[in-house]
Amino acid sequence: MPDYELLEMVLFAIPHIDTKPLARALVDTFGDFARVISAPAERLRDVPGIGETAVVQLKLIEAAAHRLARARVLNQPVLTSWAQLLDYCHTSMAHRDTEQFRILYLDRKNVLIADEEQARGTVDHVPVYPREVIKRALELNASALILVHNHPSGDPTPSEQDITVTGHILEAASVMGITLHDHLIIGKSRELSFRSSGYL
């Protein structure tokens, strides 16, 4: 089913409106179904014909997708459900317009106990403070961490700053007996693992 047809069905609940041209306008503007539902509400409202009902409908779909992906990883051993973890990260971060840095906190059995946003930034930079990352890990009694952030450009290749910050967090975590399993950079259609790529 093409993306615009799926959007037509999502928007069908809006009374007295032909949803076909509206769905096509959304796909033309944002690119695909995933980018439409994850687009900021302000940008959705800029599309002619999109009213508050349509925005609410699309944001409900986005929230449902996030909740479904999160349910597959929360309270699960993350290292044995890696594919679900990647799906979750892509669902929640791949189509954002600005960088977001999140920390996944794990217990001794590598079960996800918390997923928290550490910082938000601009289109190509997000400030991260290793001290705050470790402080929060200690508050949660976490034994391990996975760092996750997105690259709005779509290219998950790490910057020099990404590598430097990861090194600082690794050093601070090691001192406190906390394991840093990985740092994932989420692009539009693929991700990069620091561990698999030899950065960790």
Contacts in CASP RR format, 6 or more apart in sequence:
PFRMAT RR
TARGET T0000
AUTHOR 0000-0000-0000
METHOD contacts of the structure
MODEL  1
MPDYELLEMVLFAIPHIDTKPLARALVDTFGDFARVISAPAERLRDVPGI
GETAVVQLKLIEAAAHRLARARVLNQPVLTSWAQLLDYCHTSMAHRDTEQ
FRILYLDRKNVLIADEEQARGTVDHVPVYPREVIKRALELNASALILVHN
HPSGDPTPSEQDITVTGHILEAASVMGITLHDHLIIGKSRELSFRSSGYL
3 27 0 8 1.000
3 31 0 8 1.000
3 32 0 8 1.000
3 33 0 8 1.000
3 36 0 8 1.000
4 20 0 8 1.000
4 23 0 8 1.000
4 24 0 8 1.000
4 26 0 8 1.000
4 27 0 8 1.000
5 23 0 8 1.000
6 33 0 8 1.000
7 19 0 8 1.000
7 22 0 8 1.000
7 23 0 8 1.000
7 26 0 8 1.000
7 27 0 8 1.000
7 33 0 8 1.000
7 36 0 8 1.000
8 19 0 8 1.000
8 20 0 8 1.000
8 22 0 8 1.000
8 23 0 8 1.000
10 57 0 8 1.000
10 58 0 8 1.000
10 61 0 8 1.000
11 17 0 8 1.000
11 19 0 8 1.000
11 22 0 8 1.000
11 23 0 8 1.000
11 54 0 8 1.000
11 57 0 8 1.000
12 19 0 8 1.000
13 53 0 8 1.000
13 57 0 8 1.000
14 53 0 8 1.000
14 54 0 8 1.000
14 57 0 8 1.000
17 49 0 8 1.000
22 47 0 8 1.000
22 49 0 8 1.000
22 50 0 8 1.000
22 54 0 8 1.000
25 47 0 8 1.000
25 48 0 8 1.000
25 49 0 8 1.000
26 36 0 8 1.000
26 44 0 8 1.000
26 47 0 8 1.000
26 50 0 8 1.000
27 33 0 8 1.000
27 36 0 8 1.000
29 36 0 8 1.000
29 47 0 8 1.000
30 36 0 8 1.000
30 39 0 8 1.000
30 43 0 8 1.000
34 94 0 8 1.000
34 95 0 8 1.000
35 95 0 8 1.000
36 44 0 8 1.000
36 58 0 8 1.000
37 58 0 8 1.000
37 59 0 8 1.000
37 61 0 8 1.000
37 62 0 8 1.000
37 65 0 8 1.000
38 62 0 8 1.000
38 94 0 8 1.000
38 95 0 8 1.000
38 96 0 8 1.000
39 58 0 8 1.000
39 95 0 8 1.000
40 97 0 8 1.000
41 55 0 8 1.000
41 59 0 8 1.000
44 50 0 8 1.000
44 54 0 8 1.000
44 55 0 8 1.000
44 58 0 8 1.000
45 51 0 8 1.000
45 52 0 8 1.000
45 55 0 8 1.000
65 91 0 8 1.000
66 91 0 8 1.000
66 92 0 8 1.000
69 84 0 8 1.000
69 87 0 8 1.000
69 88 0 8 1.000
69 91 0 8 1.000
69 92 0 8 1.000
70 88 0 8 1.000
70 92 0 8 1.000
70 115 0 8 1.000
72 81 0 8 1.000
72 84 0 8 1.000
72 87 0 8 1.000
72 88 0 8 1.000
73 81 0 8 1.000
73 84 0 8 1.000
73 85 0 8 1.000
73 88 0 8 1.000
73 112 0 8 1.000
74 112 0 8 1.000
74 115 0 8 1.000
75 111 0 8 1.000
75 112 0 8 1.000
75 113 0 8 1.000
76 84 0 8 1.000
76 111 0 8 1.000
76 112 0 8 1.000
77 109 0 8 1.000
77 110 0 8 1.000
77 111 0 8 1.000
78 85 0 8 1.000
78 104 0 8 1.000
78 106 0 8 1.000
78 110 0 8 1.000
78 111 0 8 1.000
78 112 0 8 1.000
78 146 0 8 1.000
78 181 0 8 1.000
79 110 0 8 1.000
79 181 0 8 1.000
80 110 0 8 1.000
85 104 0 8 1.000
85 146 0 8 1.000
86 184 0 8 1.000
86 191 0 8 1.000
89 148 0 8 1.000
89 184 0 8 1.000
89 186 0 8 1.000
89 191 0 8 1.000
90 186 0 8 1.000
90 191 0 8 1.000
93 100 0 8 1.000
93 102 0 8 1.000
93 148 0 8 1.000
93 149 0 8 1.000
93 150 0 8 1.000
93 186 0 8 1.000
94 150 0 8 1.000
94 154 0 8 1.000
94 186 0 8 1.000
94 187 0 8 1.000
94 188 0 8 1.000
94 189 0 8 1.000
95 188 0 8 1.000
96 150 0 8 1.000
96 152 0 8 1.000
97 123 0 8 1.000
97 152 0 8 1.000
98 120 0 8 1.000
98 121 0 8 1.000
98 122 0 8 1.000
98 123 0 8 1.000
98 126 0 8 1.000
98 152 0 8 1.000
99 120 0 8 1.000
99 121 0 8 1.000
99 122 0 8 1.000
99 123 0 8 1.000
99 124 0 8 1.000
99 125 0 8 1.000
99 126 0 8 1.000
99 149 0 8 1.000
99 150 0 8 1.000
99 151 0 8 1.000
99 152 0 8 1.000
100 117 0 8 1.000
100 119 0 8 1.000
100 120 0 8 1.000
100 121 0 8 1.000
100 126 0 8 1.000
100 149 0 8 1.000
100 150 0 8 1.000
101 117 0 8 1.000
101 118 0 8 1.000
101 119 0 8 1.000
101 120 0 8 1.000
101 126 0 8 1.000
101 128 0 8 1.000
101 147 0 8 1.000
101 148 0 8 1.000
101 149 0 8 1.000
102 115 0 8 1.000
102 116 0 8 1.000
102 117 0 8 1.000
102 118 0 8 1.000
102 147 0 8 1.000
102 148 0 8 1.000
102 149 0 8 1.000
103 114 0 8 1.000
103 115 0 8 1.000
103 116 0 8 1.000
103 118 0 8 1.000
103 133 0 8 1.000
103 136 0 8 1.000
103 137 0 8 1.000
103 145 0 8 1.000
103 146 0 8 1.000
103 147 0 8 1.000
103 148 0 8 1.000
104 112 0 8 1.000
104 114 0 8 1.000
104 115 0 8 1.000
104 145 0 8 1.000
104 146 0 8 1.000
104 147 0 8 1.000
104 148 0 8 1.000
105 112 0 8 1.000
105 113 0 8 1.000
105 114 0 8 1.000
105 115 0 8 1.000
105 116 0 8 1.000
105 136 0 8 1.000
105 137 0 8 1.000
105 140 0 8 1.000
105 142 0 8 1.000
105 144 0 8 1.000
105 145 0 8 1.000
106 112 0 8 1.000
106 113 0 8 1.000
106 142 0 8 1.000
106 143 0 8 1.000
106 144 0 8 1.000
106 145 0 8 1.000
106 146 0 8 1.000
106 181 0 8 1.000
107 113 0 8 1.000
107 141 0 8 1.000
107 142 0 8 1.000
107 143 0 8 1.000
107 144 0 8 1.000
108 143 0 8 1.000
110 144 0 8 1.000
110 181 0 8 1.000
113 140 0 8 1.000
113 142 0 8 1.000
114 140 0 8 1.000
114 142 0 8 1.000
116 136 0 8 1.000
118 128 0 8 1.000
118 129 0 8 1.000
118 132 0 8 1.000
118 133 0 8 1.000
118 136 0 8 1.000
119 126 0 8 1.000
119 127 0 8 1.000
119 128 0 8 1.000
119 129 0 8 1.000
120 126 0 8 1.000
121 127 0 8 1.000
123 152 0 8 1.000
123 153 0 8 1.000
124 151 0 8 1.000
124 152 0 8 1.000
124 153 0 8 1.000
125 161 0 8 1.000
126 149 0 8 1.000
128 149 0 8 1.000
128 165 0 8 1.000
128 169 0 8 1.000
130 165 0 8 1.000
130 168 0 8 1.000
130 169 0 8 1.000
130 171 0 8 1.000
130 172 0 8 1.000
131 172 0 8 1.000
133 145 0 8 1.000
133 147 0 8 1.000
133 169 0 8 1.000
133 172 0 8 1.000
133 173 0 8 1.000
134 169 0 8 1.000
134 172 0 8 1.000
134 173 0 8 1.000
134 176 0 8 1.000
134 178 0 8 1.000
137 145 0 8 1.000
137 173 0 8 1.000
137 176 0 8 1.000
137 178 0 8 1.000
138 176 0 8 1.000
142 178 0 8 1.000
143 178 0 8 1.000
143 179 0 8 1.000
144 178 0 8 1.000
144 179 0 8 1.000
144 180 0 8 1.000
144 181 0 8 1.000
145 169 0 8 1.000
145 173 0 8 1.000
145 178 0 8 1.000
145 179 0 8 1.000
145 180 0 8 1.000
145 181 0 8 1.000
146 180 0 8 1.000
146 181 0 8 1.000
146 182 0 8 1.000
146 183 0 8 1.000
146 184 0 8 1.000
147 166 0 8 1.000
147 169 0 8 1.000
147 180 0 8 1.000
147 182 0 8 1.000
147 183 0 8 1.000
147 184 0 8 1.000
148 183 0 8 1.000
148 184 0 8 1.000
148 185 0 8 1.000
148 186 0 8 1.000
149 162 0 8 1.000
149 183 0 8 1.000
149 184 0 8 1.000
149 185 0 8 1.000
149 186 0 8 1.000
150 185 0 8 1.000
150 186 0 8 1.000
150 187 0 8 1.000
151 157 0 8 1.000
151 185 0 8 1.000
151 186 0 8 1.000
151 187 0 8 1.000
153 187 0 8 1.000
154 187 0 8 1.000
154 188 0 8 1.000
154 189 0 8 1.000
155 187 0 8 1.000
156 185 0 8 1.000
156 186 0 8 1.000
156 187 0 8 1.000
156 190 0 8 1.000
156 191 0 8 1.000
156 192 0 8 1.000
157 185 0 8 1.000
157 192 0 8 1.000
158 166 0 8 1.000
158 183 0 8 1.000
158 185 0 8 1.000
158 192 0 8 1.000
158 194 0 8 1.000
158 199 0 8 1.000
162 183 0 8 1.000
162 185 0 8 1.000
163 199 0 8 1.000
166 180 0 8 1.000
166 183 0 8 1.000
166 194 0 8 1.000
166 199 0 8 1.000
166 200 0 8 1.000
169 180 0 8 1.000
170 180 0 8 1.000
170 200 0 8 1.000
173 179 0 8 1.000
173 180 0 8 1.000
174 180 0 8 1.000
180 200 0 8 1.000
181 195 0 8 1.000
182 193 0 8 1.000
182 194 0 8 1.000
182 195 0 8 1.000
182 196 0 8 1.000
182 200 0 8 1.000
183 193 0 8 1.000
183 194 0 8 1.000
183 195 0 8 1.000
183 199 0 8 1.000
183 200 0 8 1.000
184 191 0 8 1.000
184 192 0 8 1.000
184 193 0 8 1.000
184 194 0 8 1.000
185 191 0 8 1.000
185 192 0 8 1.000
185 194 0 8 1.000
194 200 0 8 1.000
END
